[in-house]
Amino acid sequence: MHGSRRARGFTIIELLMVLILIGVLVAFAAPRIDLIGHRANGAMQGVGTTLLAAQRLALTRQHDVVVVFDDVAGVVRVHDDGNDNGVVDAGEHVSVTPLGDLVVFGLGGAPPLDGGAGAVTFTRTEGGRPAVTFHRSGSASESGVAYLTSRRAMANSGFAEDTRAIQVERATGRASWYRYRPSGWQRGF
């Protein structure tokens, strides 16, 4: 009876065949995966969430919160301005959200959404960088758009589909997210 019983498991040949099959599938699928597009989406979500959190912080704490778009450093800075003076004072919290390695502020060959063609269209500045302030009512200091795109789109307009936009409304402080497609700007992602 012991001789007819076979050990359960896989042979090395069966395991190699499965690995080869997985390798062939990955070889066909990998070129279709757009990692840079996913990074642009991630940066848009990060900046959009940062703007939403800044607005909520202004409402909750009942003072101004300043968001600065630093295109040189590739970051978004949030200044919790406890005394509403527009200056980073001792004890006031500043947080930083990086865009990521392959993502920058810019249009990358895409046409501008409504209102201005710069990488960031907010006219208020802090330290020479564009900024928007969220007030205790939840409203923003002004309407504007921040464009995010890939480095490859900045070098080659053929990759304009890498471009994303986050538009802030002045009266409500609402942030809306957009994605560029050849047919035009589409809300959401």
Salt bridges, closest charged atoms under 4 A:
ASP34 OD1 - ARG152 NH2 3.07
ASP64 OD1 - HIS135 ND1 3.03
ASP70 OD2 - ARG77 NH2 2.59
ASP70 OD1 - ARG129 NE 3.23
ASP71 OD1 - ARG129 NH1 3.60
ASP80 OD2 - ARG61 NH1 2.39
ASP80 OD1 - HIS63 NE2 2.37
ASP81 OD1 - HIS79 NE2 3.83
ASP84 OD2 - ARG136 NH2 3.11
GLU92 OE1 - HIS79 NE2 2.67
GLU126 OE1 - ARG124 NH2 3.93
GLU161 OE1 - ARG181 NH1 2.82
ASP162 OD2 - ARG152 NE 2.65
